[in-house]
Amino acid sequence: MEIVLAKSAGFCFGVKRATQMAFDASHQHETIHSLGPLIHSPQVVEKLEQEGVKVCHQVAEIPGGAVVIRSHGVTADELREIAGQQLDIVDATCPFVKKAQDYATQLTEEGYQLVLVGEADHPEVKGIRSYAGGEVTIVATPEEALALPRGRKIGVVAQTTQSLENLQAIVTVCLAKAKELRVFNTICDATTVRQNEARKIAAEVDLMVVIGGYNSANTSRLATLCREQQARTYHIETAEQLQDEWFRGISRVGVTAGASTPLWIIEEVVRKLETLA
């Protein structure tokens, strides 16, 4: 069985940076917490906890010491609360997420009705929304965008892990509703590269394996995109979840992974697949 591994699989720049910052900080602070999971990989979060970085979900739960701000960022209110607690801050927010936050602030300050393309419950989206001072509407699909009211000035930013096709489709709807439309493409380039590569591989193999946390939006989106090309697509978190029967009669299998998936998990999956070859 031939295994085709995506070159872009695994940690993106922002996740790699955040993880390194958290592990480094764990050796510099006696008491350290992250506000929410640092990244959407339960296995990495568990390793960080073993190094002393405990997860808290509310600022009030943090007893003192240092706090790591996750790669997805935090809300403006949470940041003010952290400052009020006089905690040492290790800001691991992805720079691309920060840029989206800045553009949200800029557009609302300039009088634009802000359309934020993304998933309303995602921590990154909640954070971006909080930095906008004016009206914000979160839209996940072009169908949802059809319900937007007409506006004189509409501004658009996106969750960094959105697909370019979804952003373009929503922008097209907004164009018909606005006298003036301003769009900042805040999708991370690494996301686009990863999605395009995954689609290509999925179209050329007999089965596709997508590795990453079930709570990872970008990994779930990769799995969805792969299924559009190859119905036999499986989203797993670890090698132990691979099932022998999936691969009976399979001669070529593709492998990709989300932006929060560490290299060691990818290598474990590949090694397991090699035993099935």
Buried (B, 14 or more C-beta within 10 A) or exposed (E): BEBBBBEBBBBBBBBBBBBEBBBEBBEEBEBBBBBBBBBBBBBBBEBBEEEBBBBBEEBEEBEEEBBBBBBBBBBBEBBEBBEEEEBBBBBBBBEBBBBBBBBBBBBBEEEBBBBBBBBEEBBBBBBBBBBBEBEBBBBBEBEBBEEBEEBEBBBBBBBBBBBBEBBEBBBEBBEEBBEEBBBBBBBBEBBBBBBBBBBBBBEEBBBBBBBBBEBBBBBBBBBBBBBEBBEBBBBBBEBEEBEEEBBEEBEEBBBBBBBBBBEEBBEBBBEBBEEBE
